[in-house]
Amino acid sequence: MNESKISVRYSRALFQSALEKRVLDKVNQDMIFISEICKIPEAKEFLHSPVIVPSKKKTIFHRILGDNVEKITLSLIDLVVTNGRETHIPAIARVFIHETLKHKGITESILTTAVKTDAKVRKQITDLISSVFETKVELEEKIDPEIIGGFILRVDDNYIDASIRSKLRKIKKELMGSDLTSG
C-alpha cells in the first residue's frame, strides 16, 4: 500500500470517529499540535528509528501528549505505532487537518511573495479567492526573496505563478531555444 493511501485511511477513520463523538475541533487541534511536533528534527529521527521498539515509542508519545489530547487521538497514535506506520504520522495529521477544513467549508490557500504583504492586500486576495471559489479562506503567507517580485498563489489544486523569477526563466528558455546567429 502506498504512503498516501495509508495516511488517508488512518486520517479518515480518525475524522469519522471524531465527528461521531463530537470532538472534531479538539482532535483537529491535537493534529495541529502533533504536526508541529513532527517538524522538530529529533522527532523526525524518533519516528524513523528502527532501533526504538514500538512499546517504547508508545510510552514516549504518551509522555509527550499525555492528558493534552483526546483519547481517540492517543488511540490512533497507539494503533499507528503498533502497526509499524509511525513514519506516516505527519502525513496523517496533514490529511486530517485538510479534511477538517474541507468539512467546515474552508479553502486552504498559500500566498508566496518576495516581501511581506500589507493587511489591505491580504484582505483583497482573501476576498477575491472567497468570491471565486465560493468558500471561506484560510490564507497562509510565505516569504521567499528568491521569487524576486510578484507572487505565487496556490488555492487547493489551482496554482498561479506570477513571480518575476518564473518570467525570467521563461525569457531565458525562449532565448536559449531561439537561434540568435541566423538572421
N, C-alpha and C positions, 0 to 999 in steps of 0.2 A: 504494500500500500504506500502510495507516495505521501510526502510530507504534508501537502496542503489538505489532502483528504483526512488525514489523521487529525490535524488541527481543527478542521471544520466539524468533524464528527464529535469530538470532545466538547468543543465550544457550544455547539447546538444543543447537546444533551444538557450541559450546564444552563444554557439560556432557557430551555424549556422548564427545567426544574425551578429555576429562579422565578420564572414567570408564574408557574403554578403556585409556588409558595409565597408569592407577592413580595419578593425581596430583590427584585431586579436592580433597583438603584444601588442598593448596598453591595450586591455582588459585582456590579459594574465598577464601583469604587474599589472593591477588592482587586479586580482585574487590572485597573489602572495602577494601583499600588504594586502589584506583582510585576507588571510590565516595567515599571520604573526600577524595581529591584533587579530585574533580569538584565538591565543595561549596564550594571556595575560589572567591571571585568572579572572580579573574583567570583561573582555569581555565575557568570557565563562558564568560567572554568569549573565551578562546582557542578553545574548541570551536565557538562560534557565529560566529567571524570568517570572513567570506568573502574577506578580503584575504590571509590566510596560505594559501599553496599547500599541497596535500596532502603533497608531499615534505618540506616544512619541518615540517609537523605531525608526520609520522612521525619525523623526526630529533629533534624536541623530546621526543616520547614515549619514544624510545629512550634519550635522555639522562636523563629523569626516572625511567623504570622500569628501564632497563639490565639488569644481572645480578640484580636483586632479584625478578624474576618469572619464571615458567615460560616456555619458548619458545612454547608454544601460546597463552599469554595474549598475548604480544607479536605473534604471528602474527595473532590475531584483531583486535587493535588496528590492525595494518597493513591488513588486509582491510577493516575498517570505514572507515578513513580513505580508502583507495583508492576505495571505493565512494561516498564523499561522505556517509557516515552517522555521522560523528563526534559529531554532536549527540545521538545515541542512546546513546552510551557509558554515561552514568549509569543509564539505564533498563535497558540490557543487564546491567550489574553488579547492579542491584537484582533483576532477574528471576533471574539466575544464583544469587545468594545465597539467594533464596526457594526455588528448585528444589533446591539442595543441602540446605537444612534439611528440605524435604519428603522428600527421598530418605533422609535419616537419621532420619525419623520425629519430627521436632521441629516443634512448632507455635509460630509467632511470635505473641506477644501484646503488646499495649500497654496499660499502665495509666496513666491520666492522673488526677492528684489535685491539689488546691489546695496541699497541703503534702507534704513527703517522708514516705513510709510507713516504718514500722519493719520490721526484718527478720522479725519474727514474723508480721505481717500479710502481708507479701510471700510468705512461705513458705506460709501458709494459702491465699492466692489461687492460687499456683502449684500446690499440691496439688489444689485444687478443679478447676482447669482440666484438670490431668493426669488426674484420675479421670473427669470428664465427657466429655472428648474422647478418652480412652484414648491418650494421646500424651505424649512428653516436651515440656516447655515452656521456651521462651526468652522471659522476661518483660522487656520494656523499660519503663522508668518515665519518665514525663514529668510535669513540674510546670507547672501552669497556674493561677495565682491567680485568673484570671477565671472559673473554674467555681465559685468561692466555697467550695464544700464538696462532699462526696460523691465520686463517681468516674465515670470513663468507661472502660469496658473493651472492647477490640477483640481478638477471637480469630479469626484468619483473616477470614472474611466476616461473622462474628457481632459485633453491636455492642450494648452495654448502656450507656445514658446515665442514670446515677442521680445526676447533678450537681444542685446547688441552682440553678445558672443555668438549666438546662432546665426545672426545676419552676417557677421564677419566670416564665419565658417562657410556659409553658403556662397559668399562672394569669392572666397579662396578656392572653393571647389569649382566654381564656374571658370575662374581664371586658369586653374590648373588643367581643366578639361579643354579649354579652347587653345587653338594653335595661334600663338601671338607672332610667329615668324612669317606666316604666309600673309600675303597682302594684296 
